[in-house]
C-alpha cells in the first residue's frame, strides 16, 4: 500500500493517461492490448484510470507494444503546476553527516517535487558547537520556531530567538550554532540555484 505522498508523486506523471493516449493512437481496444501484454482488460482499465500504478516490468511490457521506452512515461505532465503534499509520517529525519557527530538533523518538506525553485527544511539543532562554514548559490531564509540560534556570516554573529527570522545571500560562507542547552527548531528556505542546503 502506497502512502499518500507516493501516490501524489506518481499521479504527477499521468502514466495511465499516457497509456490511454498511446492505445487510442494505435486504435487498440483494451482487449487487444491485453492480448499483447498478458494483462486483463479490467487491469488495464484500472491502470489507465489511475486506480492502480503498474510495476516496472508491467510498464515495460506495455511500452514494448507501442515501441516506446520507459522514459516516455516518466515525463511529468508539463501543463500541470508543481504541487505536492508531504505528510508528516512520510518525511525522513536525516543527520548532517558532513562533520563527525551531527550538530543538527533535518527533514525535507518538499522532496517529492522534482524541479524545485526553492527547497524547504525543518532543522533541529540538538548538538553543541558551530557547524562547518559552507556556501552555496542562492539565498536562505531562516525562521526560528523554538530555542535560539546563532548564524555566523561576514565575520559577524547574528543571534536569533523564537519568532526571529533572517534572510541572507548564501554565496558567502556561513554556519550555525545552537545557543544555550535547549534544542532549537528552525524552518529553512533555500532559494533557487543551491547545490546543497546544509
N, C-alpha and C positions, 0 to 999 in steps of 0.2 A: 504494500500500500504506500503510495507516494504522499509526501507531505504537501500541504497547500502551496508552499513556496516552490517546490519542484514542479508541481502541476502547472502553476502560473508561468514558470520559466519555460516549460515545454510548449505550453499553449502559444507562447510568443512566436514560435517558429511556424505555426499553421501547417503542420505536417499533414493532417487529414485533408485539409483544403487543397494542398499541393498534389496529393494523390488523386483526389477527385478531378482536379483540373487536367492532370495527365490522362486519366481514364476517359474523360469526355472528349478530349482532343483526339484520342485514338478510337473514339466511338465504341468503347468496350462496355458491356454491361458488367454488373457485379459478379454474375455467374461466370462469365467468360474470364474475367480477371482471376476469379477463384480457381478455375481450371489450370491457369498458367502458374499460379503461385502455390497451390495446395492449401489455400485458406478458404474457409466457408464464406459465402456471400454475406451472411449475418455478421461475421467477424470483420470483414472489410467495410461493411456499412458502419459499424461501431467505430472503427479507426477513422473513417472519413468524417464522421460527425464529431470527432474529438472526445468520444466517451472512453476510448482505450488508446494508449500510446504503444505503437509497435516496438518490439525488441529490435536491436540492430540486425540480427540475422533475418527477421521477418521483413524489415525495411529493405534489406539488400535484395531479397527475393523479388519484392515489388519493383525496386529500381531497375533490376536486370530486365524485367519485362518491357520497361519503357526506354531502356538504353541510356539511362542517366546514372551518374554516380551518387553516392550517399550525400555528397556535399550539396546536391540540388535541394535537399530537404532541410538543410541547416543554415539557411539564409533567413534571418529574421524578416518578417513582413515589414517592408520599409514604410508603408503608409501608416502603420500603427505607431503612435507615440510611445516612447520608452516609459514603462510603468512596471513597478514590482512592489509587492507587499512582502515584507520579511517578517515572519512570525518569530517571536522571542525564542521558542523552542528549537528553531532551525538555525539560529546563529551559532557560530563556533567561537569559543573563547581561546585565543592564542597568546602565548607569551612572546614578548620582544626577545628574540633569540640572538640579536646581534652582539650581545655583550654578556658573557658569563651568566650570573644569576639574574633573571629578569627583574627589572625595576617596575614594569607595568605589564598588564595583559590588555588585549584589545579585541573588539568584535566588529567586523564589518557590518554596517547597517544597510548596504545596498549591493551585496555581492552578486545577486542574480542578473543585474543589468550588465550587458556585455560591453557596450561602448558608453562609459560614464563620462560626463563632462565635469563632475565632481565626485569625490569619494568621501563617505561619512563613516565615522568610527565612534565607538564608545570605548574609552580607555580608563582602566582602573589602575592607579598608581598605589602599589602596596609595598614596594621596596624602598629602601633609603638610598640617598646619593643621587648624583646628577647623571643623566643619560649621556651617551656619547654624542658630541656635536655632529650634526648632519645637515645637509642641504638638498633641496630638490626643486625642480621647476614648478612654478605656480605660486599659490598663496595659501595661507592657512587661516582659519578662524577657530579659536579655541574658546569654549564656554564651560566654566566650572560648575558642575552640578552639585558637588559636595566636597568638603575639605578645602585644602589650599594648595596652590601650585606655583612654582617659580618657572618662568620662561627666560632663558639666557639667550640674548641676541644682541649684536652690535656692541659687545663689551658692556652691556647693561643687564641688570636683573630686574624683571618685572614680576611683582607679586600679585597673584590673582586669588581672590577668595570666592566662596559660593555666590553665584549670580554674576560674577565678573566675566567679561569676555575680552578677547584681543584678536586683532587682525594683523598679519604681518606677511611680508614678502619672503617666501620660504627658499628663495635662491641663495640666501645667506645662511651660514652656519647657525644653528640654533639647537638648544637642548632643553630638557625639562627636569625638574626635581620636585618631589613632594615636600611640602612644608609640614613640620610637626610630625606627630606619630599616628594621626588618624589617616585612614585610607582616603584617597582623593579620586573622585569620578569626574571625567571630563568628556564632553562632546566635541569632536574634532571634525571639521570640514576642510578638505584639501581641494584646491582648485585645479582646473584642467592643466595638463602638461606635466603633472607629477609622475615621477618614476617610482617613488616609494613614499609612503606616508609616515613611516616611523623610523 
